């Protein structure tokens, strides 16, 4: 793809401090309870991400963490918001299920009028990615395929199902990132998807940035873009120059402590999209 003129647009995000973050159970291949978490370091890394968003002109709302819910820091999983309409989460594992109610309570307390409690399992923006044309929806490890139809009814946008086949990439946001939600520019790692889903992605996004395995393994696709700045794990070094070649400004972030829970930049960041 030839370099394009990029423009950042102000965003509103919801984040949750990792005050109670720890790894005491394992629900994805990244989690190892034998590896201790340095909570002060996790907080410092999280604050660096939050402050970077604000320095770039974005608004960051904060969700109060709960001591009994150590994974609340991964706020992207708590809901999906499109055009001001909220589809709440329903978590696959009992360890996280109470997070859903905490998110719905926040939305209702902050003036969101269209808040939908889900019938089917979905883990928010973990498995829903929003472009200008579609809602991309992952399945295979967490979200129920039935949640895709539910999302389409709530958002009134076409939902495209994508099958994840590698347990390391248990959520769509570990394998694909939307770079520009006005031009449908994305980046993804093909090896995370079934052959049929790879074909769908190639047809929908023929000019997508294709990530190499090493950068996917660094969770480099767990990234957030405002249309110009792309915040991503600093270890995903192979993505920096291809992003620059497309006119983006990559910003490397160190969220190494949170990676112990299987998440990075995007997992910590839920976007509050209004019309």
C-alpha positions as CSV (number, residue, x, y, z in Angstrom):
1,X,0.0,0.0,0.0
2,X,1.3,3.5,-0.9
3,X,1.7,5.9,2.0
4,X,-1.5,7.8,2.7
5,X,-2.1,11.1,4.5
6,X,-3.3,10.1,8.0
7,X,-5.3,12.1,10.5
8,X,-5.8,11.4,14.1
9,X,-9.3,11.8,15.5
10,X,-10.1,12.4,19.2
11,X,-11.3,9.2,20.9
12,X,-12.9,8.4,24.2
13,X,-11.7,5.3,26.1
14,X,-12.6,3.4,29.2
15,X,-9.8,1.9,31.2
16,X,-9.5,0.2,34.6
17,X,-6.4,0.5,36.8
18,X,-4.6,-2.8,37.6
19,X,-4.6,-2.1,41.4
20,X,-5.7,-5.7,42.0
21,X,-4.1,-7.4,39.0
22,X,-2.6,-10.9,39.6
23,X,-2.5,-14.2,37.9
24,X,-4.0,-16.9,40.2
25,X,-5.6,-19.0,37.5
26,X,-5.0,-19.8,33.9
27,X,-7.7,-19.3,31.2
28,X,-5.3,-18.7,28.3
29,X,-1.9,-19.9,27.2
30,X,-0.2,-16.7,28.4
31,X,-1.3,-17.1,32.1
32,X,1.1,-18.9,34.5
33,X,0.2,-18.6,38.2
34,X,3.8,-19.6,39.0
35,X,5.0,-16.3,37.6
36,X,4.6,-13.5,40.2
37,X,3.1,-10.1,39.1
38,X,4.9,-6.9,40.1
39,X,1.7,-4.9,40.8
40,X,3.5,-1.5,41.2
41,X,5.2,-2.0,37.9
42,X,1.9,-3.1,36.3
43,X,0.3,0.1,37.6
44,X,3.2,2.2,36.3
45,X,3.0,0.6,32.8
46,X,-0.8,1.1,32.7
47,X,-0.5,4.7,33.8
48,X,2.0,5.3,31.1
49,X,-0.5,4.1,28.5
50,X,-3.3,6.1,30.0
51,X,-1.2,9.3,30.1
52,X,0.0,8.7,26.5
53,X,-3.6,8.7,25.3
54,X,-4.4,11.9,27.2
55,X,-1.2,13.5,25.8
56,X,-2.4,12.7,22.3
57,X,-5.7,14.5,23.0
58,X,-8.0,11.6,23.8
59,X,-10.4,11.3,26.8
60,X,-9.8,8.4,29.2
61,X,-12.6,7.5,31.6
62,X,-11.7,5.1,34.5
63,X,-13.6,2.2,35.8
64,X,-13.2,1.4,39.5
65,X,-11.3,-1.9,40.0
66,X,-12.7,-4.6,42.3
67,X,-10.4,-6.7,44.5
68,X,-12.1,-9.9,43.6
69,X,-11.8,-9.3,39.9
70,X,-8.0,-9.3,39.0
71,X,-8.6,-9.2,35.2
72,X,-10.7,-6.0,35.2
73,X,-7.7,-4.2,33.9
74,X,-8.5,-5.8,30.5
75,X,-11.4,-3.3,30.1
76,X,-11.8,-4.0,26.3
77,X,-13.5,-7.3,27.2
78,X,-16.3,-5.7,29.2
79,X,-18.5,-4.4,26.4
80,X,-18.6,-3.1,22.8
81,X,-19.9,0.4,22.0
82,X,-20.9,1.4,18.5
83,X,-22.8,4.6,17.7
84,X,-23.5,5.0,21.4
85,X,-25.2,1.6,21.6
86,X,-23.7,-0.7,24.2
87,X,-23.6,-4.5,23.9
88,X,-22.6,-5.9,27.3
89,X,-20.3,-8.8,27.8
90,X,-21.0,-12.4,28.9
91,X,-17.8,-14.1,29.9
92,X,-17.0,-17.7,29.0
93,X,-15.1,-18.4,32.3
94,X,-16.7,-18.0,35.8
95,X,-13.6,-16.2,37.1
96,X,-14.5,-13.2,35.0
97,X,-18.3,-13.3,34.8
98,X,-18.9,-10.6,37.5
99,X,-17.0,-8.1,35.4
100,X,-19.9,-7.8,33.0
101,X,-22.2,-6.3,35.6
102,X,-19.6,-3.8,36.7
103,X,-19.3,-2.6,33.1
104,X,-23.1,-2.4,32.6
105,X,-23.4,-0.4,35.9
106,X,-20.8,2.1,34.6
107,X,-22.6,2.6,31.3
108,X,-26.0,3.2,32.9
109,X,-24.5,5.6,35.4
110,X,-22.8,7.6,32.6
111,X,-25.8,8.4,30.4
112,X,-25.7,5.6,27.9
113,X,-29.4,5.1,26.9
114,X,-29.1,2.0,24.7
115,X,-27.5,-0.7,26.9
116,X,-28.2,-4.3,25.9
117,X,-27.6,-7.2,28.2
118,X,-26.4,-10.1,26.1
119,X,-28.0,-13.5,25.7
120,X,-25.0,-15.2,24.3
121,X,-21.4,-15.4,25.3
122,X,-19.2,-12.5,24.0
123,X,-16.2,-10.9,25.5
124,X,-16.6,-7.4,24.2
125,X,-14.0,-5.9,22.0
126,X,-11.9,-8.9,22.7
127,X,-13.8,-10.5,19.8
128,X,-15.5,-7.6,18.1
129,X,-13.5,-5.2,15.9
130,X,-15.3,-2.2,14.4
131,X,-14.5,-0.8,10.9
132,X,-16.4,1.7,8.9
133,X,-18.2,-1.1,6.9
134,X,-18.4,-4.1,9.3
135,X,-18.2,-5.5,12.7
136,X,-15.6,-8.2,12.6
137,X,-16.4,-11.0,15.1
138,X,-14.0,-13.7,16.3
139,X,-15.1,-17.2,17.4
140,X,-13.5,-20.4,18.3
141,X,-12.3,-20.0,21.9
142,X,-14.5,-17.6,23.7
143,X,-17.4,-15.9,21.9
144,X,-20.4,-17.9,20.9
145,X,-21.3,-17.8,17.1
146,X,-24.8,-16.9,18.3
147,X,-23.4,-13.6,19.6
148,X,-22.7,-12.5,16.1
149,X,-26.4,-12.3,15.2
150,X,-27.1,-10.6,18.5
151,X,-24.4,-7.9,17.7
152,X,-25.9,-7.3,14.3
153,X,-29.3,-6.7,15.7
154,X,-27.9,-4.3,18.4
155,X,-25.6,-2.3,16.1
156,X,-27.4,-2.5,12.8
157,X,-24.2,-3.2,11.0
158,X,-23.1,-6.3,9.0
159,X,-21.2,-8.7,11.3
160,X,-18.5,-10.9,9.7
161,X,-17.6,-14.1,11.6
162,X,-13.9,-15.1,11.7
163,X,-12.7,-18.5,13.0
164,X,-9.6,-18.4,15.3
165,X,-7.7,-21.7,15.4
166,X,-4.5,-21.0,17.5
167,X,-5.1,-20.9,21.3
168,X,-2.4,-18.2,21.7
169,X,-4.8,-15.9,19.8
170,X,-7.9,-16.7,21.8
171,X,-9.5,-13.3,21.1
172,X,-9.8,-11.5,17.8
173,X,-7.9,-8.5,19.3
174,X,-4.8,-10.6,19.7
175,X,-4.7,-11.4,16.0
176,X,-6.2,-8.3,14.2
177,X,-6.2,-4.6,14.7
178,X,-8.1,-1.8,12.9
179,X,-5.7,0.9,11.9
180,X,-8.1,3.3,10.2
181,X,-11.8,3.0,10.9
182,X,-12.7,5.4,8.0
183,X,-10.8,3.5,5.3
184,X,-11.0,0.0,6.7
185,X,-7.3,-0.4,6.9
186,X,-6.3,-3.3,9.2
187,X,-3.4,-5.5,10.1
188,X,-3.6,-9.1,11.0
189,X,-1.7,-12.4,11.4
190,X,-3.0,-15.0,9.0
191,X,-1.8,-18.0,11.0
192,X,-4.3,-17.2,13.8
193,X,-7.3,-17.9,11.4
194,X,-8.8,-20.8,9.6
195,X,-8.2,-21.1,5.9
196,X,-11.7,-19.9,5.1
197,X,-11.4,-16.9,7.4
198,X,-8.0,-16.1,5.8
199,X,-9.7,-16.0,2.4
200,X,-12.5,-13.8,3.8
201,X,-10.0,-11.3,5.2
202,X,-8.0,-11.3,2.0
203,X,-11.2,-10.5,0.0
204,X,-12.4,-7.8,2.4
205,X,-9.0,-6.2,3.1
206,X,-6.7,-6.9,0.1
207,X,-4.3,-4.2,1.1
208,X,-4.0,-5.2,4.8
209,X,-0.7,-5.1,6.6
210,X,0.2,-8.7,7.2
211,X,2.1,-9.4,10.4
212,X,4.8,-12.0,10.8
213,X,4.6,-14.7,13.5
214,X,7.3,-13.1,15.7
215,X,5.3,-9.8,16.0
216,X,2.1,-11.7,16.6
217,X,3.8,-13.6,19.4
218,X,4.8,-10.3,21.0
219,X,1.0,-9.4,20.9
220,X,1.9,-6.7,18.4
221,X,-1.6,-6.9,17.0
222,X,-3.1,-6.0,20.4
223,X,-2.8,-2.4,19.3
224,X,-4.9,0.8,19.3
225,X,-5.0,3.4,16.5
226,X,-6.6,6.8,16.4
227,X,-6.1,7.0,12.6
228,X,-2.5,8.3,12.9
229,X,-0.9,7.1,16.1
230,X,-0.7,3.4,16.6
231,X,0.1,2.3,20.2
232,X,1.4,-1.2,20.3
233,X,3.8,-3.5,22.3
234,X,7.3,-2.2,21.9
235,X,8.6,-5.8,21.3
236,X,6.7,-6.0,18.0
237,X,9.6,-4.4,16.2
238,X,8.8,-5.8,12.8
239,X,5.6,-3.8,12.6
240,X,7.1,-0.4,13.1
241,X,8.5,0.3,9.7
242,X,5.6,-1.2,7.7
243,X,3.3,1.1,9.8
244,X,5.5,4.1,9.0
245,X,5.4,3.1,5.3
246,X,1.6,3.5,5.4
247,X,1.8,6.9,7.0
248,X,1.2,5.9,10.6
249,X,3.2,6.9,13.7
250,X,3.9,3.8,15.8
251,X,4.4,4.3,19.5
252,X,5.9,1.4,21.4
253,X,4.5,0.7,24.8
254,X,5.9,-1.6,27.6
255,X,3.1,-3.5,29.2
256,X,5.2,-6.5,30.1
257,X,3.5,-7.2,33.4
258,X,0.0,-7.2,31.9
259,X,1.2,-9.6,29.2
260,X,1.4,-12.2,32.0
261,X,-2.4,-12.1,31.9
262,X,-2.5,-12.4,28.1
263,X,-3.2,-8.8,27.3
264,X,-1.5,-5.6,26.1
265,X,-2.5,-2.2,24.7
266,X,-5.9,-3.1,23.2
267,X,-7.0,-5.4,26.0
268,X,-6.6,-2.5,28.4
269,X,-8.6,-0.1,26.2
270,X,-12.3,-0.1,25.4
271,X,-13.4,2.5,22.9
272,X,-16.6,4.5,23.6
273,X,-17.9,5.2,20.1
274,X,-20.6,7.7,19.7
275,X,-22.3,8.7,16.4
